[in-house]
């Protein structure tokens, strides 16, 4: 029997959610957007249904993707969970920890799948590197993006919530120890939100991590370096490749590159969501992981704003 899925918000990213669902077998799709032209246009192109109010389809679907502005995540997600629906909610899960906790508790009470869209977990390079990582000592991430113009996608929130949260989630998945110290710097440059930031995290086991983000770069760059005894691993998200540098028997440095099979991370994420709907398994990135990443980046944002007196 086909799983009936609704995509709430068919803007830039929501269109890709809907496209991928339309490509999967055993999925019946409804596109929902408050702008009738968007919903109708997508429905026409992909042969699915359209709707302009998600509340009208809650009794007609099994699950929903929530791909709307962050400020709306909590209210929409809570309505869906109270209706007993499984949800995939784009990152960040909510605007604050209290709302995230309420969604997690509601999902647990209703027995619903609550997955958060941290798609870098499904990047082929990250998956390929996971088996190489063992007791890291230092981690460094760098995520740079071009400026999309004021009012462009993501500029309605701090760059910490828009970009850095990806790397924080990956770092927290690598180092499963509690964070015991956070330092951060950053600034508002072209918007009234934080546009550039650098954060330093220290974990209970002594591992440290340095994360750098900017949405003012002339070109896109997304890399993660993991340093551990006798080797370091470089993950290139953009080119989806992994390079491992290690000390050889001669005492010099050798390298080995892995180019995993190219797969679309969002498609792998959505396929995993559909699998969890069917099996009732806990998602790789549940509400708890989404909440933990949110907690760290909110603290980073708070530290930066405190430095500027706001």
Secondary structure, 3 states (H helix, E strand, C coil): CCEEEEEECCCHHHHHHHHHHHHCCCEEEEEECCCHHHHHHHHHHHCCEEECCHHHHCCCCCEEEECCCHHHHHHHHHHHHHCCCEEEEECCCCCCHHHHHHHHHHHHHHCCCEEEECHHHHCHHHHHHHCCCCCCCEEEEEEECCCCCCCCCCCCCCHHHHHHHHHHHHHHHHCCCCEEEEEEEEECCCCCCCCEEEEEEEECCCCEEEEEEECCCCCCEEEEEEEECCEEEEEECCCCEEEEEEECCCCCEEEEEECCCCCCHHHHHHHHHHHHHHHCCCCCCEHHHHHHHHHHHHHHHHHHHHHCCC
